[in-house]
Amino acid sequence: MILIVSASPREREVLSAACESHGWTCATAQSVRETRLLLQRMRPAVVVVRRELPDGYSDDIITTARQHGMPQRVIVLLRAATTSAEAARQLELGACQIQRDPEIGRAHV
């Protein structure tokens, strides 16, 4: 199971479709609060989380997931302009991987 966390409905839809096209099951959340509730009921193998969320940051989700001993992989999605220091901080918090998006032709999510 892959948990995709993003405030953007379109981003959640596209990432879910990409995962499901490979036969991977997905769940989605749009906020830190919703993610915390889902993590009480499920144990995803991977969490893909956008750095900025309406009610917090990926930091909150990484910390919550690690406190519960899961998941094995947390991938944080950062805006292209995010500093290298912030990317390093996400890795120090427990993210396994950082992905940057080019944000070409779209507003900040």
GIWOZI-V261615 format. One record per residue. SS is DSSP state (hx for helix, st for strand, lp for the rest). BURIAL is I if it has 9 or more other C-alpha atoms within 8 Angstrom, else O. Layout:
BEGIN
SS,BURIAL ; SS,BURIAL
END
This chain:
BEGIN
lp,I ; st,I ; st,I ; st,I ; st,I ; lp,I ; lp,I ; lp,O ; hx,O ; hx,O ; hx,O ; hx,I ; hx,O ; hx,O ; hx,I ; hx,I ; hx,O ; hx,O ; hx,I ; hx,I ; lp,O ; lp,O ; lp,O ; lp,I ; lp,O ; st,I ; st,I ; st,I ; st,I ; lp,I ; lp,I ; hx,I ; hx,O ; hx,I ; hx,I ; hx,I ; hx,O ; hx,I ; hx,I ; hx,O ; hx,O ; lp,O ; lp,I ; lp,I ; lp,I ; st,I ; st,I ; st,I ; st,I ; st,I ; lp,I ; st,O ; st,I ; lp,O ; lp,O ; st,I ; st,I ; hx,I ; hx,I ; hx,I ; hx,I ; hx,I ; hx,I ; hx,I ; hx,I ; hx,I ; hx,O ; lp,O ; lp,O ; lp,I ; lp,I ; lp,O ; st,I ; st,I ; st,I ; st,I ; st,I ; st,I ; st,I ; lp,O ; lp,O ; lp,O ; lp,O ; hx,O ; hx,O ; hx,O ; hx,I ; hx,O ; hx,O ; hx,I ; hx,I ; hx,O ; hx,I ; lp,I ; lp,I ; lp,O ; st,I ; st,I ; st,O ; st,O ; st,O ; lp,O ; lp,I ; lp,O ; lp,O ; lp,O ; lp,O ; lp,O ; lp,O
END
